[in-house]
Amino acid sequence: MTGEQMKVMRIAAGLRIGEIARHLGVHRNTVRHWESGCGKRGIPIAVVRAFELLISNIEYINYLRASRRRVRRIRGAE
């Protein structure tokens, strides 16, 4: 995963750099370096895996929230 892909996924999930940093246990400047490609060592594989899991969980939570809203709308129409 590249830093640009990480940034796109973070924005699509509606998260700020600080939120990602807090969940991954790093400083937000570290996340900025990864996203900009300035990091000398790149993104550690363990961080990439944790990031992917975090994003997938957030996407699932957003899906559940949207489903719940749809059910409320349908029930309200009855």
N, CA, C and O atoms as a GROMACS GRO file, in nm:
protein
  312
    1MET      N    1   0.085  -0.117   0.000
    1MET     CA    2   0.000   0.000   0.000
    1MET      C    3   0.090   0.123   0.000
    1MET      O    4   0.188   0.131   0.074
    2THR      N    5   0.054   0.218  -0.084
    2THR     CA    6   0.129   0.343  -0.088
    2THR      C    7   0.064   0.445   0.005
    2THR      O    8  -0.049   0.427   0.050
    3GLY      N    9   0.137   0.550   0.033
    3GLY     CA   10   0.084   0.657   0.116
    3GLY      C   11  -0.036   0.724   0.053
    3GLY      O   12  -0.129   0.765   0.122
    4GLU      N   13  -0.033   0.737  -0.080
    4GLU     CA   14  -0.146   0.799  -0.150
    4GLU      C   15  -0.272   0.714  -0.137
    4GLU      O   16  -0.381   0.767  -0.117
    5GLN      N   17  -0.257   0.582  -0.147
    5GLN     CA   18  -0.372   0.493  -0.128
    5GLN      C   19  -0.426   0.504   0.014
    5GLN      O   20  -0.547   0.504   0.036
    6MET      N   21  -0.334   0.514   0.110
    6MET     CA   22  -0.374   0.529   0.249
    6MET      C   23  -0.455   0.657   0.268
    6MET      O   24  -0.557   0.656   0.338
    7LYS      N   25  -0.411   0.764   0.206
    7LYS     CA   26  -0.480   0.892   0.217
    7LYS      C   27  -0.619   0.885   0.156
    7LYS      O   28  -0.716   0.934   0.214
    8VAL      N   29  -0.629   0.825   0.039
    8VAL     CA   30  -0.759   0.812  -0.029
    8VAL      C   31  -0.856   0.731   0.055
    8VAL      O   32  -0.973   0.768   0.068
    9MET      N   33  -0.809   0.621   0.113
    9MET     CA   34  -0.895   0.537   0.197
    9MET      C   35  -0.938   0.610   0.323
    9MET      O   36  -1.052   0.599   0.366
   10ARG      N   37  -0.845   0.686   0.382
   10ARG     CA   38  -0.877   0.762   0.504
   10ARG      C   39  -0.984   0.866   0.476
   10ARG      O   40  -1.078   0.880   0.552
   11ILE      N   41  -0.968   0.938   0.366
   11ILE     CA   42  -1.066   1.042   0.331
   11ILE      C   43  -1.201   0.980   0.297
   11ILE      O   44  -1.305   1.032   0.337
   12ALA      N   45  -1.200   0.870   0.224
   12ALA     CA   46  -1.325   0.801   0.189
   12ALA      C   47  -1.400   0.753   0.313
   12ALA      O   48  -1.523   0.750   0.314
   13ALA      N   49  -1.325   0.716   0.417
   13ALA     CA   50  -1.388   0.670   0.542
   13ALA      C   51  -1.431   0.788   0.630
   13ALA      O   52  -1.496   0.769   0.732
   14GLY      N   53  -1.394   0.910   0.589
   14GLY     CA   54  -1.434   1.028   0.664
   14GLY      C   55  -1.354   1.050   0.790
   14GLY      O   56  -1.406   1.105   0.888
   15LEU      N   57  -1.228   1.007   0.790
   15LEU     CA   58  -1.143   1.021   0.908
   15LEU      C   59  -1.037   1.128   0.889
   15LEU      O   60  -0.992   1.154   0.778
   16ARG      N   61  -1.000   1.190   1.000
   16ARG     CA   62  -0.891   1.288   0.998
   16ARG      C   63  -0.760   1.217   1.032
   16ARG      O   64  -0.759   1.107   1.085
   17ILE      N   65  -0.651   1.285   0.998
   17ILE     CA   66  -0.518   1.228   1.025
   17ILE      C   67  -0.501   1.196   1.174
   17ILE      O   68  -0.447   1.092   1.210
   18GLY      N   69  -0.547   1.286   1.259
   18GLY     CA   70  -0.534   1.265   1.403
   18GLY      C   71  -0.609   1.143   1.453
   18GLY      O   72  -0.562   1.073   1.543
   19GLU      N   73  -0.725   1.116   1.393
   19GLU     CA   74  -0.803   0.998   1.434
   19GLU      C   75  -0.730   0.869   1.396
   19GLU      O   76  -0.722   0.776   1.476
   20ILE      N   77  -0.677   0.866   1.274
   20ILE     CA   78  -0.601   0.748   1.231
   20ILE      C   79  -0.479   0.729   1.320
   20ILE      O   80  -0.449   0.617   1.362
   21ALA      N   81  -0.408   0.838   1.347
   21ALA     CA   82  -0.288   0.830   1.430
   21ALA      C   83  -0.321   0.776   1.568
   21ALA      O   84  -0.248   0.692   1.621
   22ARG      N   85  -0.431   0.822   1.627
   22ARG     CA   86  -0.469   0.776   1.761
   22ARG      C   87  -0.499   0.627   1.760
   22ARG      O   88  -0.457   0.555   1.850
   23HIS      N   89  -0.572   0.581   1.659
   23HIS     CA   90  -0.607   0.439   1.652
   23HIS      C   91  -0.484   0.351   1.626
   23HIS      O   92  -0.478   0.237   1.673
   24LEU      N   93  -0.388   0.404   1.551
   24LEU     CA   94  -0.268   0.325   1.520
   24LEU      C   95  -0.158   0.341   1.625
   24LEU      O   96  -0.059   0.268   1.623
   25GLY      N   97  -0.177   0.436   1.716
   25GLY     CA   98  -0.078   0.455   1.822
   25GLY      C   99   0.048   0.526   1.778
   25GLY      O  100   0.156   0.502   1.832
   26VAL      N  101   0.034   0.616   1.680
   26VAL     CA  102   0.149   0.694   1.634
   26VAL      C  103   0.112   0.842   1.636
   26VAL      O  104  -0.004   0.877   1.655
   27HIS      N  105   0.211   0.927   1.615
   27HIS     CA  106   0.187   1.071   1.609
   27HIS      C  107   0.128   1.107   1.473
   27HIS      O  108   0.157   1.041   1.373
   28ARG      N  109   0.047   1.212   1.469
   28ARG     CA  110  -0.017   1.249   1.342
   28ARG      C  111   0.085   1.291   1.237
   28ARG      O  112   0.060   1.276   1.118
   29ASN      N  113   0.200   1.343   1.280
   29ASN     CA  114   0.305   1.377   1.183
   29ASN      C  115   0.359   1.252   1.114
   29ASN      O  116   0.400   1.257   0.998
   30THR      N  117   0.360   1.141   1.185
   30THR     CA  118   0.404   1.014   1.126
   30THR      C  119   0.309   0.974   1.013
   30THR      O  120   0.352   0.931   0.906
   31VAL      N  121   0.178   0.987   1.038
   31VAL     CA  122   0.079   0.954   0.935
   31VAL      C  123   0.095   1.048   0.816
   31VAL      O  124   0.088   1.005   0.701
   32ARG      N  125   0.117   1.176   0.843
   32ARG     CA  126   0.140   1.273   0.734
   32ARG      C  127   0.260   1.232   0.648
   32ARG      O  128   0.254   1.240   0.526
   33HIS      N  129   0.367   1.189   0.713
   33HIS     CA  130   0.486   1.147   0.639
   33HIS      C  131   0.455   1.025   0.553
   33HIS      O  132   0.497   1.017   0.437
   34TRP      N  133   0.382   0.930   0.608
   34TRP     CA  134   0.346   0.812   0.530
   34TRP      C  135   0.264   0.851   0.408
   34TRP      O  136   0.290   0.804   0.297
   35GLU      N  137   0.165   0.937   0.429
   35GLU     CA  138   0.075   0.975   0.320
   35GLU      C  139   0.147   1.056   0.212
   35GLU      O  140   0.115   1.045   0.094
   36SER      N  141   0.243   1.137   0.252
   36SER     CA  142   0.314   1.220   0.155
   36SER      C  143   0.431   1.148   0.089
   36SER      O  144   0.488   1.196  -0.008
   37GLY      N  145   0.466   1.033   0.142
   37GLY     CA  146   0.578   0.956   0.087
   37GLY      C  147   0.713   1.005   0.133
   37GLY      O  148   0.815   0.966   0.076
   38CYS      N  149   0.716   1.091   0.235
   38CYS     CA  150   0.843   1.147   0.285
   38CYS      C  151   0.916   1.054   0.380
   38CYS      O  152   1.034   1.076   0.409
   39GLY      N  153   0.849   0.953   0.428
   39GLY     CA  154   0.912   0.862   0.524
   39GLY      C  155   1.029   0.789   0.460
   39GLY      O  156   1.019   0.740   0.348
   40LYS      N  157   1.140   0.781   0.531
   40LYS     CA  158   1.259   0.716   0.477
   40LYS      C  159   1.241   0.566   0.467
   40LYS      O  160   1.292   0.502   0.375
   41ARG      N  161   1.168   0.508   0.562
   41ARG     CA  162   1.155   0.362   0.568
   41ARG      C  163   1.024   0.311   0.509
   41ARG      O  164   1.004   0.190   0.501
   42GLY      N  165   0.936   0.399   0.468
   42GLY     CA  166   0.808   0.355   0.417
   42GLY      C  167   0.711   0.321   0.529
   42GLY      O  168   0.736   0.353   0.645
   43ILE      N  169   0.602   0.258   0.494
   43ILE     CA  170   0.500   0.224   0.592
   43ILE      C  171   0.522   0.079   0.637
   43ILE      O  172   0.522  -0.012   0.553
   44PRO      N  173   0.542   0.056   0.766
   44PRO     CA  174   0.561  -0.082   0.814
   44PRO      C  175   0.440  -0.170   0.782
   44PRO      O  176   0.326  -0.125   0.789
   45ILE      N  177   0.465  -0.294   0.747
   45ILE     CA  178   0.359  -0.386   0.706
   45ILE      C  179   0.255  -0.407   0.816
   45ILE      O  180   0.137  -0.422   0.786
   46ALA      N  181   0.297  -0.408   0.941
   46ALA     CA  182   0.202  -0.425   1.052
   46ALA      C  183   0.106  -0.306   1.058
   46ALA      O  184  -0.013  -0.323   1.088
   47VAL      N  185   0.157  -0.188   1.028
   47VAL     CA  186   0.071  -0.068   1.028
   47VAL      C  187  -0.026  -0.074   0.912
   47VAL      O  188  -0.143  -0.037   0.926
   48VAL      N  189   0.020  -0.121   0.798
   48VAL     CA  190  -0.068  -0.133   0.681
   48VAL      C  191  -0.184  -0.227   0.713
   48VAL      O  192  -0.300  -0.196   0.683
   49ARG      N  193  -0.154  -0.340   0.774
   49ARG     CA  194  -0.260  -0.437   0.809
   49ARG      C  195  -0.356  -0.378   0.910
   49ARG      O  196  -0.478  -0.393   0.897
   50ALA      N  197  -0.303  -0.311   1.013
   50ALA     CA  198  -0.389  -0.249   1.114
   50ALA      C  199  -0.475  -0.140   1.052
   50ALA      O  200  -0.593  -0.128   1.085
   51PHE      N  201  -0.418  -0.062   0.961
   51PHE     CA  202  -0.493   0.043   0.893
   51PHE      C  203  -0.607  -0.016   0.810
   51PHE      O  204  -0.719   0.034   0.813
   52GLU      N  205  -0.577  -0.122   0.736
   52GLU     CA  206  -0.681  -0.188   0.654
   52GLU      C  207  -0.794  -0.241   0.741
   52GLU      O  208  -0.911  -0.227   0.705
   53LEU      N  209  -0.762  -0.302   0.854
   53LEU     CA  210  -0.865  -0.352   0.945
   53LEU      C  211  -0.948  -0.237   1.002
   53LEU      O  212  -1.070  -0.247   1.011
   54LEU      N  213  -0.882  -0.131   1.040
   54LEU     CA  214  -0.951  -0.015   1.095
   54LEU      C  215  -1.048   0.043   0.993
   54LEU      O  216  -1.164   0.071   1.026
   55ILE      N  217  -1.002   0.062   0.871
   55ILE     CA  218  -1.088   0.119   0.767
   55ILE      C  219  -1.205   0.027   0.737
   55ILE      O  220  -1.318   0.074   0.721
   56SER      N  221  -1.181  -0.104   0.728
   56SER     CA  222  -1.291  -0.196   0.699
   56SER      C  223  -1.394  -0.196   0.811
   56SER      O  224  -1.514  -0.206   0.785
   57ASN      N  225  -1.348  -0.187   0.937
   57ASN     CA  226  -1.442  -0.180   1.048
   57ASN      C  227  -1.525  -0.052   1.044
   57ASN      O  228  -1.645  -0.055   1.070
   58ILE      N  229  -1.463   0.058   1.012
   58ILE     CA  230  -1.534   0.185   1.004
   58ILE      C  231  -1.635   0.182   0.890
   58ILE      O  232  -1.747   0.231   0.905
   59GLU      N  233  -1.596   0.126   0.776
   59GLU     CA  234  -1.689   0.114   0.663
   59GLU      C  235  -1.808   0.026   0.701
   59GLU      O  236  -1.921   0.056   0.663
   60TYR      N  237  -1.784  -0.081   0.776
   60TYR     CA  238  -1.892  -0.169   0.818
   60TYR      C  239  -1.986  -0.097   0.915
   60TYR      O  240  -2.108  -0.111   0.905
   61ILE      N  241  -1.930  -0.020   1.007
   61ILE     CA  242  -2.012   0.056   1.101
   61ILE      C  243  -2.097   0.158   1.025
   61ILE      O  244  -2.216   0.174   1.055
   62ASN      N  245  -2.038   0.226   0.928
   62ASN     CA  246  -2.114   0.322   0.848
   62ASN      C  247  -2.226   0.253   0.769
   62ASN      O  248  -2.335   0.308   0.754
   63TYR      N  249  -2.198   0.132   0.719
   63TYR     CA  250  -2.300   0.055   0.648
   63TYR      C  251  -2.416   0.021   0.741
   63TYR      O  252  -2.533   0.034   0.703
   64LEU      N  253  -2.384  -0.022   0.864
   64LEU     CA  254  -2.490  -0.056   0.960
   64LEU      C  255  -2.573   0.067   0.996
   64LEU      O  256  -2.695   0.058   1.007
   65ARG      N  257  -2.508   0.180   1.012
   65ARG     CA  258  -2.582   0.303   1.043
   65ARG      C  259  -2.675   0.341   0.929
   65ARG      O  260  -2.790   0.379   0.953
   66ALA      N  261  -2.628   0.330   0.806
   66ALA     CA  262  -2.712   0.362   0.690
   66ALA      C  263  -2.829   0.265   0.680
   66ALA      O  264  -2.940   0.306   0.647
   67SER      N  265  -2.806   0.137   0.709
   67SER     CA  266  -2.913   0.037   0.706
   67SER      C  267  -3.018   0.068   0.810
   67SER      O  268  -3.138   0.056   0.784
   68ARG      N  269  -2.974   0.109   0.927
   68ARG     CA  270  -3.066   0.142   1.035
   68ARG      C  271  -3.154   0.262   0.997
   68ARG      O  272  -3.273   0.264   1.027
   69ARG      N  273  -3.093   0.360   0.930
   69ARG     CA  274  -3.171   0.476   0.885
   69ARG      C  275  -3.276   0.436   0.782
   69ARG      O  276  -3.388   0.487   0.784
   70ARG      N  277  -3.239   0.344   0.691
   70ARG     CA  278  -3.334   0.298   0.590
   70ARG      C  279  -3.452   0.226   0.655
   70ARG      O  280  -3.566   0.245   0.615
   71VAL      N  281  -3.423   0.144   0.755
   71VAL     CA  282  -3.530   0.070   0.824
   71VAL      C  283  -3.623   0.169   0.894
   71VAL      O  284  -3.745   0.152   0.890
   72ARG      N  285  -3.568   0.270   0.956
   72ARG     CA  286  -3.653   0.370   1.023
   72ARG      C  287  -3.742   0.442   0.923
   72ARG      O  288  -3.859   0.467   0.951
   73ARG      N  289  -3.686   0.475   0.806
   73ARG     CA  290  -3.765   0.544   0.704
   73ARG      C  291  -3.879   0.455   0.655
   73ARG      O  292  -3.991   0.501   0.634
   74ILE      N  293  -3.849   0.325   0.636
   74ILE     CA  294  -3.951   0.232   0.587
   74ILE      C  295  -4.060   0.214   0.694
   74ILE      O  296  -4.180   0.215   0.662
   75ARG      N  297  -4.020   0.199   0.817
   75ARG     CA  298  -4.118   0.182   0.925
   75ARG      C  299  -4.202   0.307   0.943
   75ARG      O  300  -4.320   0.297   0.976
   76GLY      N  301  -4.144   0.424   0.922
   76GLY     CA  302  -4.216   0.549   0.936
   76GLY      C  303  -4.320   0.567   0.825
   76GLY      O  304  -4.418   0.638   0.843
   77ALA      N  305  -4.298   0.503   0.711
   77ALA     CA  306  -4.389   0.516   0.598
   77ALA      C  307  -4.512   0.426   0.614
   77ALA      O  308  -4.613   0.447   0.547
   78GLU      N  309  -4.503   0.327   0.700
   78GLU     CA  310  -4.613   0.232   0.717
   78GLU      C  311  -4.728   0.291   0.794
   78GLU      O  312  -4.828   0.224   0.816
   0.00000   0.00000   0.00000
